[in-house]
Amino acid sequence: MGNSASADTSARDSVTNLSSHEKQAIRDTWLAFKKQLRTGSVTIFVVLFMRHPEYQKLFTAFADDPASELPKNPRMLAHALTFAYAITAIVDSLEEPETTKEIVRKVAIAHAHRASDMKTAFERMGSTVVDTLVEKLGSSMTPTAVAAWKQLFTFIVATSEKTFEETLRRDGQGHQASSKASSSSRAGSKSSSPNSQHPSADT
């Protein structure tokens, strides 16, 4: 019985590659972090922007705010909380990995056109989240919890990268189809014009 239980907690699902024990560590630490969600979520972005100032420039509402002013900006807080709610949805769905995957895909689709290298941006955000959790939670972020969060973001980045590629390819094909249709429409309009059907005597 003991060996069976151990095997069950160490088995990894085929979607996230997380074990039950790791999922529980993620849930426990995120629950603790949620007690300071307003300040904690802003801290994540402040740290990200301090490490990578180029990302702050992507947000026109607070692109030029100094780091000390960001926590006072309601739009910054709104964005930080929206991000935190997305993480909450991912954490809450971990027992249904396919649902977790779909949540990540929806987030990735919404970000596909935000920057030229969103994969790197997501990787850096993941590192920032883990570091902020360690800073805020201290010893509660055990080696198991840290490893679990890193694996969660490995899954998020891999799923997002594939989604970025699919979205950009689909949108590119849609743009090409739209351009061809527009060209065909213009050509049809030109061929049906009176001058095209009845050339002038000068020609």
Secondary structure, DSSP 8 states (H G I E B T S, - for coil): -HHHHHHHHH-B-TTT--BHHHHHHHHHHHHHHGGGHHHHHHHHHHHHHHH-HHHHTT-TTSTT--GGGGGG-HHHHHHHHHHHHHHHHHHHTTTSHHHHHHHHHHHHHHHTTT-TTHHHHHHHHHHHHHHHHHHHHGGGS-HHHHHHHHHHHHHHHHHHHHHHHHHHHHHHHHHHHHHHHHHHHHHHHHHTSHHHHS--TT-
